[in-house]
């Protein structure tokens, strides 16, 4: 296996689906690429669906 220069784990930003604020940074493995997760949004102070976007 050849080493890659970049970090092998892809880093994503979790963006709130309703207010578009980037609340979290997550590193997702390929197997774990569910692109929408329910997270607490500090701006709205409630749980909203967050979408993972490539950082
Ligand atoms: Zn929000």
mmCIF file of the protein (N, C-alpha, C, O) and its ligand, coordinates in Angstrom:
data_MODEL
# 
_entry.id   MODEL 
# 
loop_
_entity.id 
_entity.type 
_entity.pdbx_number_of_molecules 
1 polymer     1 
2 non-polymer 1 
# 
_entity_poly.entity_id                      1 
_entity_poly.type                           'polypeptide(L)' 
_entity_poly.nstd_linkage                   no 
_entity_poly.nstd_monomer                   no 
_entity_poly.pdbx_seq_one_letter_code       
;(UNK)(UNK)(UNK)(UNK)(UNK)(UNK)(UNK)(UNK)(UNK)(UNK)(UNK)(UNK)(UNK)(UNK)(UNK)(UNK)
(UNK)(UNK)(UNK)(UNK)(UNK)(UNK)(UNK)(UNK)(UNK)(UNK)(UNK)(UNK)(UNK)(UNK)(UNK)(UNK)
(UNK)(UNK)(UNK)(UNK)(UNK)(UNK)(UNK)(UNK)(UNK)(UNK)(UNK)(UNK)(UNK)(UNK)(UNK)(UNK)
(UNK)(UNK)(UNK)(UNK)(UNK)(UNK)(UNK)
;
_entity_poly.pdbx_seq_one_letter_code_can   XXXXXXXXXXXXXXXXXXXXXXXXXXXXXXXXXXXXXXXXXXXXXXXXXXXXXXX 
_entity_poly.pdbx_strand_id                 A 
# 
loop_
_entity_poly_seq.entity_id 
_entity_poly_seq.num 
_entity_poly_seq.mon_id 
_entity_poly_seq.hetero 
1 1  UNK n 
1 2  UNK n 
1 3  UNK n 
1 4  UNK n 
1 5  UNK n 
1 6  UNK n 
1 7  UNK n 
1 8  UNK n 
1 9  UNK n 
1 10 UNK n 
1 11 UNK n 
1 12 UNK n 
1 13 UNK n 
1 14 UNK n 
1 15 UNK n 
1 16 UNK n 
1 17 UNK n 
1 18 UNK n 
1 19 UNK n 
1 20 UNK n 
1 21 UNK n 
1 22 UNK n 
1 23 UNK n 
1 24 UNK n 
1 25 UNK n 
1 26 UNK n 
1 27 UNK n 
1 28 UNK n 
1 29 UNK n 
1 30 UNK n 
1 31 UNK n 
1 32 UNK n 
1 33 UNK n 
1 34 UNK n 
1 35 UNK n 
1 36 UNK n 
1 37 UNK n 
1 38 UNK n 
1 39 UNK n 
1 40 UNK n 
1 41 UNK n 
1 42 UNK n 
1 43 UNK n 
1 44 UNK n 
1 45 UNK n 
1 46 UNK n 
1 47 UNK n 
1 48 UNK n 
1 49 UNK n 
1 50 UNK n 
1 51 UNK n 
1 52 UNK n 
1 53 UNK n 
1 54 UNK n 
1 55 UNK n 
# 
loop_
_struct_asym.id 
_struct_asym.entity_id 
A 1 
B 2 
# 
loop_
_chem_comp.id 
_chem_comp.type 
_chem_comp.mon_nstd_flag 
UNK 'L-peptide linking' . 
ZN  non-polymer         . 
# 
_pdbx_entity_nonpoly.entity_id   2 
_pdbx_entity_nonpoly.name        ? 
_pdbx_entity_nonpoly.comp_id     ZN 
# 
_pdbx_nonpoly_scheme.asym_id         B 
_pdbx_nonpoly_scheme.entity_id       2 
_pdbx_nonpoly_scheme.mon_id          ZN 
_pdbx_nonpoly_scheme.ndb_seq_num     1 
_pdbx_nonpoly_scheme.pdb_seq_num     101 
_pdbx_nonpoly_scheme.auth_seq_num    101 
_pdbx_nonpoly_scheme.pdb_mon_id      ZN 
_pdbx_nonpoly_scheme.auth_mon_id     ZN 
_pdbx_nonpoly_scheme.pdb_strand_id   A 
_pdbx_nonpoly_scheme.pdb_ins_code    . 
# 
loop_
_atom_site.group_PDB 
_atom_site.id 
_atom_site.type_symbol 
_atom_site.label_atom_id 
_atom_site.label_alt_id 
_atom_site.label_comp_id 
_atom_site.label_asym_id 
_atom_site.label_entity_id 
_atom_site.label_seq_id 
_atom_site.pdbx_PDB_ins_code 
_atom_site.Cartn_x 
_atom_site.Cartn_y 
_atom_site.Cartn_z 
_atom_site.occupancy 
_atom_site.B_iso_or_equiv 
_atom_site.pdbx_formal_charge 
_atom_site.auth_seq_id 
_atom_site.auth_comp_id 
_atom_site.auth_asym_id 
_atom_site.auth_atom_id 
_atom_site.pdbx_PDB_model_num 
ATOM   1   N  N  . UNK A 1 1  ? 0.837   -1.201 0.000  1.00 0.00 ? 1   UNK A N  1 
ATOM   2   C  CA . UNK A 1 1  ? 0.000   0.000  0.000  1.00 0.00 ? 1   UNK A CA 1 
ATOM   3   C  C  . UNK A 1 1  ? 0.868   1.246  0.000  1.00 0.00 ? 1   UNK A C  1 
ATOM   4   O  O  . UNK A 1 1  ? 1.744   1.410  0.849  1.00 0.00 ? 1   UNK A O  1 
ATOM   5   N  N  . UNK A 1 2  ? 0.620   2.100  -0.938 1.00 0.00 ? 2   UNK A N  1 
ATOM   6   C  CA . UNK A 1 2  ? 1.396   3.333  -1.036 1.00 0.00 ? 2   UNK A CA 1 
ATOM   7   C  C  . UNK A 1 2  ? 0.838   4.375  -0.088 1.00 0.00 ? 2   UNK A C  1 
ATOM   8   O  O  . UNK A 1 2  ? -0.371  4.483  0.116  1.00 0.00 ? 2   UNK A O  1 
ATOM   9   N  N  . UNK A 1 3  ? 1.736   5.121  0.473  1.00 0.00 ? 3   UNK A N  1 
ATOM   10  C  CA . UNK A 1 3  ? 1.293   6.189  1.364  1.00 0.00 ? 3   UNK A CA 1 
ATOM   11  C  C  . UNK A 1 3  ? 0.819   7.386  0.550  1.00 0.00 ? 3   UNK A C  1 
ATOM   12  O  O  . UNK A 1 3  ? 1.393   7.737  -0.480 1.00 0.00 ? 3   UNK A O  1 
ATOM   13  N  N  . UNK A 1 4  ? -0.224  7.984  1.040  1.00 0.00 ? 4   UNK A N  1 
ATOM   14  C  CA . UNK A 1 4  ? -0.712  9.191  0.388  1.00 0.00 ? 4   UNK A CA 1 
ATOM   15  C  C  . UNK A 1 4  ? -0.184  10.412 1.131  1.00 0.00 ? 4   UNK A C  1 
ATOM   16  O  O  . UNK A 1 4  ? 0.009   10.386 2.346  1.00 0.00 ? 4   UNK A O  1 
ATOM   17  N  N  . UNK A 1 5  ? 0.041   11.461 0.386  1.00 0.00 ? 5   UNK A N  1 
ATOM   18  C  CA . UNK A 1 5  ? 0.547   12.679 1.012  1.00 0.00 ? 5   UNK A CA 1 
ATOM   19  C  C  . UNK A 1 5  ? -0.518  13.332 1.893  1.00 0.00 ? 5   UNK A C  1 
ATOM   20  O  O  . UNK A 1 5  ? -0.230  13.864 2.965  1.00 0.00 ? 5   UNK A O  1 
ATOM   21  N  N  . UNK A 1 6  ? -1.719  13.274 1.416  1.00 0.00 ? 6   UNK A N  1 
ATOM   22  C  CA . UNK A 1 6  ? -2.785  13.911 2.184  1.00 0.00 ? 6   UNK A CA 1 
ATOM   23  C  C  . UNK A 1 6  ? -3.256  12.987 3.293  1.00 0.00 ? 6   UNK A C  1 
ATOM   24  O  O  . UNK A 1 6  ? -3.008  11.781 3.289  1.00 0.00 ? 6   UNK A O  1 
ATOM   25  N  N  . UNK A 1 7  ? -3.925  13.584 4.210  1.00 0.00 ? 7   UNK A N  1 
ATOM   26  C  CA . UNK A 1 7  ? -4.562  12.826 5.270  1.00 0.00 ? 7   UNK A CA 1 
ATOM   27  C  C  . UNK A 1 7  ? -5.557  11.837 4.658  1.00 0.00 ? 7   UNK A C  1 
ATOM   28  O  O  . UNK A 1 7  ? -6.424  12.252 3.890  1.00 0.00 ? 7   UNK A O  1 
ATOM   29  N  N  . UNK A 1 8  ? -5.461  10.583 4.966  1.00 0.00 ? 8   UNK A N  1 
ATOM   30  C  CA . UNK A 1 8  ? -6.319  9.584  4.335  1.00 0.00 ? 8   UNK A CA 1 
ATOM   31  C  C  . UNK A 1 8  ? -7.793  9.718  4.707  1.00 0.00 ? 8   UNK A C  1 
ATOM   32  O  O  . UNK A 1 8  ? -8.665  9.203  4.007  1.00 0.00 ? 8   UNK A O  1 
ATOM   33  N  N  . UNK A 1 9  ? -8.061  10.404 5.799  1.00 0.00 ? 9   UNK A N  1 
ATOM   34  C  CA . UNK A 1 9  ? -9.458  10.600 6.190  1.00 0.00 ? 9   UNK A CA 1 
ATOM   35  C  C  . UNK A 1 9  ? -9.943  11.920 5.607  1.00 0.00 ? 9   UNK A C  1 
ATOM   36  O  O  . UNK A 1 9  ? -9.335  12.966 5.830  1.00 0.00 ? 9   UNK A O  1 
ATOM   37  N  N  . UNK A 1 10 ? -11.021 11.866 4.871  1.00 0.00 ? 10  UNK A N  1 
ATOM   38  C  CA . UNK A 1 10 ? -11.560 13.083 4.284  1.00 0.00 ? 10  UNK A CA 1 
ATOM   39  C  C  . UNK A 1 10 ? -12.246 13.928 5.351  1.00 0.00 ? 10  UNK A C  1 
ATOM   40  O  O  . UNK A 1 10 ? -12.975 13.416 6.201  1.00 0.00 ? 10  UNK A O  1 
ATOM   41  N  N  . UNK A 1 11 ? -11.999 15.208 5.288  1.00 0.00 ? 11  UNK A N  1 
ATOM   42  C  CA . UNK A 1 11 ? -12.584 16.121 6.267  1.00 0.00 ? 11  UNK A CA 1 
ATOM   43  C  C  . UNK A 1 11 ? -13.790 16.820 5.635  1.00 0.00 ? 11  UNK A C  1 
ATOM   44  O  O  . UNK A 1 11 ? -13.722 17.354 4.528  1.00 0.00 ? 11  UNK A O  1 
ATOM   45  N  N  . UNK A 1 12 ? -14.864 16.795 6.365  1.00 0.00 ? 12  UNK A N  1 
ATOM   46  C  CA . UNK A 1 12 ? -16.087 17.433 5.892  1.00 0.00 ? 12  UNK A CA 1 
ATOM   47  C  C  . UNK A 1 12 ? -16.542 18.485 6.881  1.00 0.00 ? 12  UNK A C  1 
ATOM   48  O  O  . UNK A 1 12 ? -16.270 18.401 8.079  1.00 0.00 ? 12  UNK A O  1 
ATOM   49  N  N  . UNK A 1 13 ? -17.231 19.464 6.359  1.00 0.00 ? 13  UNK A N  1 
ATOM   50  C  CA . UNK A 1 13 ? -17.908 20.410 7.230  1.00 0.00 ? 13  UNK A CA 1 
ATOM   51  C  C  . UNK A 1 13 ? -19.383 20.057 7.242  1.00 0.00 ? 13  UNK A C  1 
ATOM   52  O  O  . UNK A 1 13 ? -19.983 19.775 6.205  1.00 0.00 ? 13  UNK A O  1 
ATOM   53  N  N  . UNK A 1 14 ? -19.946 20.080 8.428  1.00 0.00 ? 14  UNK A N  1 
ATOM   54  C  CA . UNK A 1 14 ? -21.372 19.810 8.536  1.00 0.00 ? 14  UNK A CA 1 
ATOM   55  C  C  . UNK A 1 14 ? -22.111 21.143 8.543  1.00 0.00 ? 14  UNK A C  1 
ATOM   56  O  O  . UNK A 1 14 ? -21.959 21.950 9.460  1.00 0.00 ? 14  UNK A O  1 
ATOM   57  N  N  . UNK A 1 15 ? -22.908 21.355 7.509  1.00 0.00 ? 15  UNK A N  1 
ATOM   58  C  CA . UNK A 1 15 ? -23.587 22.623 7.321  1.00 0.00 ? 15  UNK A CA 1 
ATOM   59  C  C  . UNK A 1 15 ? -25.056 22.455 7.668  1.00 0.00 ? 15  UNK A C  1 
ATOM   60  O  O  . UNK A 1 15 ? -25.720 21.527 7.205  1.00 0.00 ? 15  UNK A O  1 
ATOM   61  N  N  . UNK A 1 16 ? -25.542 23.359 8.480  1.00 0.00 ? 16  UNK A N  1 
ATOM   62  C  CA . UNK A 1 16 ? -26.943 23.313 8.879  1.00 0.00 ? 16  UNK A CA 1 
ATOM   63  C  C  . UNK A 1 16 ? -27.847 23.461 7.657  1.00 0.00 ? 16  UNK A C  1 
ATOM   64  O  O  . UNK A 1 16 ? -27.647 24.355 6.835  1.00 0.00 ? 16  UNK A O  1 
ATOM   65  N  N  . UNK A 1 17 ? -28.831 22.589 7.544  1.00 0.00 ? 17  UNK A N  1 
ATOM   66  C  CA . UNK A 1 17 ? -29.706 22.602 6.384  1.00 0.00 ? 17  UNK A CA 1 
ATOM   67  C  C  . UNK A 1 17 ? -30.636 23.793 6.346  1.00 0.00 ? 17  UNK A C  1 
ATOM   68  O  O  . UNK A 1 17 ? -31.095 24.162 5.264  1.00 0.00 ? 17  UNK A O  1 
ATOM   69  N  N  . UNK A 1 18 ? -30.936 24.414 7.476  1.00 0.00 ? 18  UNK A N  1 
ATOM   70  C  CA . UNK A 1 18 ? -31.906 25.502 7.449  1.00 0.00 ? 18  UNK A CA 1 
ATOM   71  C  C  . UNK A 1 18 ? -31.267 26.877 7.550  1.00 0.00 ? 18  UNK A C  1 
ATOM   72  O  O  . UNK A 1 18 ? -31.790 27.823 6.961  1.00 0.00 ? 18  UNK A O  1 
ATOM   73  N  N  . UNK A 1 19 ? -30.154 27.033 8.275  1.00 0.00 ? 19  UNK A N  1 
ATOM   74  C  CA . UNK A 1 19 ? -29.550 28.369 8.367  1.00 0.00 ? 19  UNK A CA 1 
ATOM   75  C  C  . UNK A 1 19 ? -28.164 28.426 7.729  1.00 0.00 ? 19  UNK A C  1 
ATOM   76  O  O  . UNK A 1 19 ? -27.524 29.477 7.748  1.00 0.00 ? 19  UNK A O  1 
ATOM   77  N  N  . UNK A 1 20 ? -27.697 27.325 7.170  1.00 0.00 ? 20  UNK A N  1 
ATOM   78  C  CA . UNK A 1 20 ? -26.459 27.268 6.386  1.00 0.00 ? 20  UNK A CA 1 
ATOM   79  C  C  . UNK A 1 20 ? -25.194 27.569 7.195  1.00 0.00 ? 20  UNK A C  1 
ATOM   80  O  O  . UNK A 1 20 ? -24.140 27.795 6.601  1.00 0.00 ? 20  UNK A O  1 
ATOM   81  N  N  . UNK A 1 21 ? -25.263 27.579 8.493  1.00 0.00 ? 21  UNK A N  1 
ATOM   82  C  CA . UNK A 1 21 ? -24.055 27.827 9.268  1.00 0.00 ? 21  UNK A CA 1 
ATOM   83  C  C  . UNK A 1 21 ? -23.255 26.544 9.412  1.00 0.00 ? 21  UNK A C  1 
ATOM   84  O  O  . UNK A 1 21 ? -23.803 25.452 9.561  1.00 0.00 ? 21  UNK A O  1 
ATOM   85  N  N  . UNK A 1 22 ? -21.942 26.712 9.362  1.00 0.00 ? 22  UNK A N  1 
ATOM   86  C  CA . UNK A 1 22 ? -21.062 25.552 9.461  1.00 0.00 ? 22  UNK A CA 1 
ATOM   87  C  C  . UNK A 1 22 ? -20.766 25.287 10.925 1.00 0.00 ? 22  UNK A C  1 
ATOM   88  O  O  . UNK A 1 22 ? -19.939 25.962 11.539 1.00 0.00 ? 22  UNK A O  1 
ATOM   89  N  N  . UNK A 1 23 ? -21.429 24.330 11.458 1.00 0.00 ? 23  UNK A N  1 
ATOM   90  C  CA . UNK A 1 23 ? -21.357 24.132 12.897 1.00 0.00 ? 23  UNK A CA 1 
ATOM   91  C  C  . UNK A 1 23 ? -20.323 23.099 13.312 1.00 0.00 ? 23  UNK A C  1 
ATOM   92  O  O  . UNK A 1 23 ? -19.797 23.167 14.423 1.00 0.00 ? 23  UNK A O  1 
ATOM   93  N  N  . UNK A 1 24 ? -20.028 22.166 12.462 1.00 0.00 ? 24  UNK A N  1 
ATOM   94  C  CA . UNK A 1 24 ? -19.147 21.080 12.859 1.00 0.00 ? 24  UNK A CA 1 
ATOM   95  C  C  . UNK A 1 24 ? -18.168 20.738 11.748 1.00 0.00 ? 24  UNK A C  1 
ATOM   96  O  O  . UNK A 1 24 ? -18.421 20.963 10.564 1.00 0.00 ? 24  UNK A O  1 
ATOM   97  N  N  . UNK A 1 25 ? -17.056 20.194 12.171 1.00 0.00 ? 25  UNK A N  1 
ATOM   98  C  CA . UNK A 1 25 ? -16.126 19.603 11.221 1.00 0.00 ? 25  UNK A CA 1 
ATOM   99  C  C  . UNK A 1 25 ? -16.038 18.131 11.562 1.00 0.00 ? 25  UNK A C  1 
ATOM   100 O  O  . UNK A 1 25 ? -15.828 17.763 12.718 1.00 0.00 ? 25  UNK A O  1 
ATOM   101 N  N  . UNK A 1 26 ? -16.197 17.303 10.565 1.00 0.00 ? 26  UNK A N  1 
ATOM   102 C  CA . UNK A 1 26 ? -16.184 15.874 10.804 1.00 0.00 ? 26  UNK A CA 1 
ATOM   103 C  C  . UNK A 1 26 ? -15.247 15.207 9.827  1.00 0.00 ? 26  UNK A C  1 
ATOM   104 O  O  . UNK A 1 26 ? -15.090 15.659 8.693  1.00 0.00 ? 26  UNK A O  1 
ATOM   105 N  N  . UNK A 1 27 ? -14.640 14.153 10.258 1.00 0.00 ? 27  UNK A N  1 
ATOM   106 C  CA . UNK A 1 27 ? -13.846 13.344 9.340  1.00 0.00 ? 27  UNK A CA 1 
ATOM   107 C  C  . UNK A 1 27 ? -14.580 12.036 9.125  1.00 0.00 ? 27  UNK A C  1 
ATOM   108 O  O  . UNK A 1 27 ? -14.796 11.261 10.056 1.00 0.00 ? 27  UNK A O  1 
ATOM   109 N  N  . UNK A 1 28 ? -14.953 11.814 7.898  1.00 0.00 ? 28  UNK A N  1 
ATOM   110 C  CA . UNK A 1 28 ? -15.748 10.636 7.586  1.00 0.00 ? 28  UNK A CA 1 
ATOM   111 C  C  . UNK A 1 28 ? -14.927 9.643  6.791  1.00 0.00 ? 28  UNK A C  1 
ATOM   112 O  O  . UNK A 1 28 ? -14.250 10.005 5.829  1.00 0.00 ? 28  UNK A O  1 
ATOM   113 N  N  . UNK A 1 29 ? -14.994 8.403  7.198  1.00 0.00 ? 29  UNK A N  1 
ATOM   114 C  CA . UNK A 1 29 ? -14.381 7.362  6.393  1.00 0.00 ? 29  UNK A CA 1 
ATOM   115 C  C  . UNK A 1 29 ? -15.313 7.006  5.242  1.00 0.00 ? 29  UNK A C  1 
ATOM   116 O  O  . UNK A 1 29 ? -16.503 7.319  5.255  1.00 0.00 ? 29  UNK A O  1 
ATOM   117 N  N  . UNK A 1 30 ? -14.741 6.350  4.260  1.00 0.00 ? 30  UNK A N  1 
ATOM   118 C  CA . UNK A 1 30 ? -15.535 6.058  3.063  1.00 0.00 ? 30  UNK A CA 1 
ATOM   119 C  C  . UNK A 1 30 ? -16.767 5.226  3.377  1.00 0.00 ? 30  UNK A C  1 
ATOM   120 O  O  . UNK A 1 30 ? -17.824 5.410  2.773  1.00 0.00 ? 30  UNK A O  1 
ATOM   121 N  N  . UNK A 1 31 ? -16.627 4.325  4.310  1.00 0.00 ? 31  UNK A N  1 
ATOM   122 C  CA . UNK A 1 31 ? -17.760 3.461  4.629  1.00 0.00 ? 31  UNK A CA 1 
ATOM   123 C  C  . UNK A 1 31 ? -18.855 4.235  5.349  1.00 0.00 ? 31  UNK A C  1 
ATOM   124 O  O  . UNK A 1 31 ? -20.021 3.840  5.368  1.00 0.00 ? 31  UNK A O  1 
ATOM   125 N  N  . UNK A 1 32 ? -18.440 5.351  5.941  1.00 0.00 ? 32  UNK A N  1 
ATOM   126 C  CA . UNK A 1 32 ? -19.357 6.073  6.822  1.00 0.00 ? 32  UNK A CA 1 
ATOM   127 C  C  . UNK A 1 32 ? -19.811 7.373  6.179  1.00 0.00 ? 32  UNK A C  1 
ATOM   128 O  O  . UNK A 1 32 ? -19.903 8.401  6.850  1.00 0.00 ? 32  UNK A O  1 
ATOM   129 N  N  . UNK A 1 33 ? -20.089 7.333  4.909  1.00 0.00 ? 33  UNK A N  1 
ATOM   130 C  CA . UNK A 1 33 ? -20.396 8.571  4.200  1.00 0.00 ? 33  UNK A CA 1 
ATOM   131 C  C  . UNK A 1 33 ? -21.892 8.830  4.128  1.00 0.00 ? 33  UNK A C  1 
ATOM   132 O  O  . UNK A 1 33 ? -22.463 8.972  3.047  1.00 0.00 ? 33  UNK A O  1 
ATOM   133 N  N  . UNK A 1 34 ? -22.502 8.887  5.269  1.00 0.00 ? 34  UNK A N  1 
ATOM   134 C  CA . UNK A 1 34 ? -23.889 9.334  5.275  1.00 0.00 ? 34  UNK A CA 1 
ATOM   135 C  C  . UNK A 1 34 ? -23.862 10.850 5.276  1.00 0.00 ? 34  UNK A C  1 
ATOM   136 O  O  . UNK A 1 34 ? -23.379 11.469 6.224  1.00 0.00 ? 34  UNK A O  1 
ATOM   137 N  N  . UNK A 1 35 ? -24.372 11.441 4.228  1.00 0.00 ? 35  UNK A N  1 
ATOM   138 C  CA . UNK A 1 35 ? -24.145 12.863 4.008  1.00 0.00 ? 35  UNK A CA 1 
ATOM   139 C  C  . UNK A 1 35 ? -25.145 13.741 4.727  1.00 0.00 ? 35  UNK A C  1 
ATOM   140 O  O  . UNK A 1 35 ? -25.111 14.961 4.569  1.00 0.00 ? 35  UNK A O  1 
ATOM   141 N  N  . UNK A 1 36 ? -26.024 13.164 5.503  1.00 0.00 ? 36  UNK A N  1 
ATOM   142 C  CA . UNK A 1 36 ? -26.932 14.003 6.269  1.00 0.00 ? 36  UNK A CA 1 
ATOM   143 C  C  . UNK A 1 36 ? -27.096 13.433 7.668  1.00 0.00 ? 36  UNK A C  1 
ATOM   144 O  O  . UNK A 1 36 ? -27.462 12.272 7.848  1.00 0.00 ? 36  UNK A O  1 
ATOM   145 N  N  . UNK A 1 37 ? -26.818 14.270 8.643  1.00 0.00 ? 37  UNK A N  1 
ATOM   146 C  CA . UNK A 1 37 ? -26.937 13.838 10.023 1.00 0.00 ? 37  UNK A CA 1 
ATOM   147 C  C  . UNK A 1 37 ? -27.700 14.888 10.812 1.00 0.00 ? 37  UNK A C  1 
ATOM   148 O  O  . UNK A 1 37 ? -27.646 16.078 10.502 1.00 0.00 ? 37  UNK A O  1 
ATOM   149 N  N  . UNK A 1 38 ? -28.405 14.438 11.826 1.00 0.00 ? 38  UNK A N  1 
ATOM   150 C  CA . UNK A 1 38 ? -29.112 15.370 12.696 1.00 0.00 ? 38  UNK A CA 1 
ATOM   151 C  C  . UNK A 1 38 ? -28.160 15.843 13.777 1.00 0.00 ? 38  UNK A C  1 
ATOM   152 O  O  . UNK A 1 38 ? -27.638 15.053 14.563 1.00 0.00 ? 38  UNK A O  1 
ATOM   153 N  N  . UNK A 1 39 ? -27.943 17.167 13.797 1.00 0.00 ? 39  UNK A N  1 
ATOM   154 C  CA . UNK A 1 39 ? -27.015 17.746 14.759 1.00 0.00 ? 39  UNK A CA 1 
ATOM   155 C  C  . UNK A 1 39 ? -27.657 18.948 15.410 1.00 0.00 ? 39  UNK A C  1 
ATOM   156 O  O  . UNK A 1 39 ? -28.602 19.535 14.884 1.00 0.00 ? 39  UNK A O  1 
ATOM   157 N  N  . UNK A 1 40 ? -27.120 19.306 16.576 1.00 0.00 ? 40  UNK A N  1 
ATOM   158 C  CA . UNK A 1 40 ? -27.616 20.479 17.275 1.00 0.00 ? 40  UNK A CA 1 
ATOM   159 C  C  . UNK A 1 40 ? -27.053 21.736 16.633 1.00 0.00 ? 40  UNK A C  1 
ATOM   160 O  O  . UNK A 1 40 ? -25.837 21.873 16.501 1.00 0.00 ? 40  UNK A O  1 
ATOM   161 N  N  . UNK A 1 41 ? -27.915 22.645 16.236 1.00 0.00 ? 41  UNK A N  1 
ATOM   162 C  CA . UNK A 1 41 ? -27.476 23.902 15.659 1.00 0.00 ? 41  UNK A CA 1 
ATOM   163 C  C  . UNK A 1 41 ? -27.466 24.971 16.742 1.00 0.00 ? 41  UNK A C  1 
ATOM   164 O  O  . UNK A 1 41 ? -28.526 25.314 17.267 1.00 0.00 ? 41  UNK A O  1 
ATOM   165 N  N  . UNK A 1 42 ? -26.305 25.506 17.089 1.00 0.00 ? 42  UNK A N  1 
ATOM   166 C  CA . UNK A 1 42 ? -26.245 26.505 18.162 1.00 0.00 ? 42  UNK A CA 1 
ATOM   167 C  C  . UNK A 1 42 ? -26.914 27.825 17.785 1.00 0.00 ? 42  UNK A C  1 
ATOM   168 O  O  . UNK A 1 42 ? -27.297 28.601 18.660 1.00 0.00 ? 42  UNK A O  1 
ATOM   169 N  N  . UNK A 1 43 ? -27.052 28.072 16.510 1.00 0.00 ? 43  UNK A N  1 
ATOM   170 C  CA . UNK A 1 43 ? -27.681 29.319 16.081 1.00 0.00 ? 43  UNK A CA 1 
ATOM   171 C  C  . UNK A 1 43 ? -29.186 29.278 16.291 1.00 0.00 ? 43  UNK A C  1 
ATOM   172 O  O  . UNK A 1 43 ? -29.804 30.259 16.706 1.00 0.00 ? 43  UNK A O  1 
ATOM   173 N  N  . UNK A 1 44 ? -29.750 28.132 15.997 1.00 0.00 ? 44  UNK A N  1 
ATOM   174 C  CA . UNK A 1 44 ? -31.201 27.999 16.142 1.00 0.00 ? 44  UNK A CA 1 
ATOM   175 C  C  . UNK A 1 44 ? -31.577 27.327 17.450 1.00 0.00 ? 44  UNK A C  1 
ATOM   176 O  O  . UNK A 1 44 ? -32.746 27.302 17.835 1.00 0.00 ? 44  UNK A O  1 
ATOM   177 N  N  . UNK A 1 45 ? -30.589 26.791 18.121 1.00 0.00 ? 45  UNK A N  1 
ATOM   178 C  CA . UNK A 1 45 ? -30.763 26.107 19.392 1.00 0.00 ? 45  UNK A CA 1 
ATOM   179 C  C  . UNK A 1 45 ? -31.766 24.962 19.289 1.00 0.00 ? 45  UNK A C  1 
ATOM   180 O  O  . UNK A 1 45 ? -32.636 24.791 20.143 1.00 0.00 ? 45  UNK A O  1 
ATOM   181 N  N  . UNK A 1 46 ? -31.620 24.200 18.238 1.00 0.00 ? 46  UNK A N  1 
ATOM   182 C  CA . UNK A 1 46 ? -32.415 22.991 18.080 1.00 0.00 ? 46  UNK A CA 1 
ATOM   183 C  C  . UNK A 1 46 ? -31.689 22.046 17.143 1.00 0.00 ? 46  UNK A C  1 
ATOM   184 O  O  . UNK A 1 46 ? -30.716 22.424 16.491 1.00 0.00 ? 46  UNK A O  1 
ATOM   185 N  N  . UNK A 1 47 ? -32.162 20.834 17.083 1.00 0.00 ? 47  UNK A N  1 
ATOM   186 C  CA . UNK A 1 47 ? -31.560 19.870 16.173 1.00 0.00 ? 47  UNK A CA 1 
ATOM   187 C  C  . UNK A 1 47 ? -32.098 20.067 14.767 1.00 0.00 ? 47  UNK A C  1 
ATOM   188 O  O  . UNK A 1 47 ? -33.306 20.161 14.553 1.00 0.00 ? 47  UNK A O  1 
ATOM   189 N  N  . UNK A 1 48 ? -31.192 20.127 13.830 1.00 0.00 ? 48  UNK A N  1 
ATOM   190 C  CA . UNK A 1 48 ? -31.580 20.260 12.432 1.00 0.00 ? 48  UNK A CA 1 
ATOM   191 C  C  . UNK A 1 48 ? -30.757 19.264 11.621 1.00 0.00 ? 48  UNK A C  1 
ATOM   192 O  O  . UNK A 1 48 ? -29.698 18.830 12.075 1.00 0.00 ? 48  UNK A O  1 
ATOM   193 N  N  . UNK A 1 49 ? -31.222 18.898 10.437 1.00 0.00 ? 49  UNK A N  1 
ATOM   194 C  CA . UNK A 1 49 ? -30.400 18.055 9.565  1.00 0.00 ? 49  UNK A CA 1 
ATOM   195 C  C  . UNK A 1 49 ? -29.217 18.821 9.012  1.00 0.00 ? 49  UNK A C  1 
ATOM   196 O  O  . UNK A 1 49 ? -29.382 19.878 8.403  1.00 0.00 ? 49  UNK A O  1 
ATOM   197 N  N  . UNK A 1 50 ? -28.030 18.291 9.223  1.00 0.00 ? 50  UNK A N  1 
ATOM   198 C  CA . UNK A 1 50 ? -26.819 18.920 8.708  1.00 0.00 ? 50  UNK A CA 1 
ATOM   199 C  C  . UNK A 1 50 ? -26.290 18.109 7.533  1.00 0.00 ? 50  UNK A C  1 
ATOM   200 O  O  . UNK A 1 50 ? -26.267 16.879 7.567  1.00 0.00 ? 50  UNK A O  1 
ATOM   201 N  N  . UNK A 1 51 ? -25.879 18.800 6.522  1.00 0.00 ? 51  UNK A N  1 
ATOM   202 C  CA . UNK A 1 51 ? -25.304 18.128 5.361  1.00 0.00 ? 51  UNK A CA 1 
ATOM   203 C  C  . UNK A 1 51 ? -23.791 18.222 5.399  1.00 0.00 ? 51  UNK A C  1 
ATOM   204 O  O  . UNK A 1 51 ? -23.224 19.257 5.750  1.00 0.00 ? 51  UNK A O  1 
ATOM   205 N  N  . UNK A 1 52 ? -23.156 17.137 5.037  1.00 0.00 ? 52  UNK A N  1 
ATOM   206 C  CA . UNK A 1 52 ? -21.694 17.120 5.003  1.00 0.00 ? 52  UNK A CA 1 
ATOM   207 C  C  . UNK A 1 52 ? -21.203 17.669 3.683  1.00 0.00 ? 52  UNK A C  1 
ATOM   208 O  O  . UNK A 1 52 ? -21.594 17.196 2.616  1.00 0.00 ? 52  UNK A O  1 
ATOM   209 N  N  . UNK A 1 53 ? -20.338 18.678 3.759  1.00 0.00 ? 53  UNK A N  1 
ATOM   210 C  CA . UNK A 1 53 ? -19.727 19.224 2.560  1.00 0.00 ? 53  UNK A CA 1 
ATOM   211 C  C  . UNK A 1 53 ? -18.218 19.080 2.660  1.00 0.00 ? 53  UNK A C  1 
ATOM   212 O  O  . UNK A 1 53 ? -17.649 19.172 3.747  1.00 0.00 ? 53  UNK A O  1 
ATOM   213 N  N  . UNK A 1 54 ? -17.595 18.862 1.563  1.00 0.00 ? 54  UNK A N  1 
ATOM   214 C  CA . UNK A 1 54 ? -16.142 18.724 1.533  1.00 0.00 ? 54  UNK A CA 1 
ATOM   215 C  C  . UNK A 1 54 ? -15.495 20.018 1.977  1.00 0.00 ? 54  UNK A C  1 
ATOM   216 O  O  . UNK A 1 54 ? -15.832 21.090 1.474  1.00 0.00 ? 54  UNK A O  1 
ATOM   217 N  N  . UNK A 1 55 ? -14.568 19.925 2.919  1.00 0.00 ? 55  UNK A N  1 
ATOM   218 C  CA . UNK A 1 55 ? -13.934 21.138 3.455  1.00 0.00 ? 55  UNK A CA 1 
ATOM   219 C  C  . UNK A 1 55 ? -12.912 21.675 2.454  1.00 0.00 ? 55  UNK A C  1 
ATOM   220 O  O  . UNK A 1 55 ? -12.268 22.691 2.714  1.00 0.00 ? 55  UNK A O  1 
HETATM 221 ZN ZN . ZN  B 2 .  ? -29.102 26.163 11.829 1.00 0.00 ? 101 ZN  A ZN 1 
# 
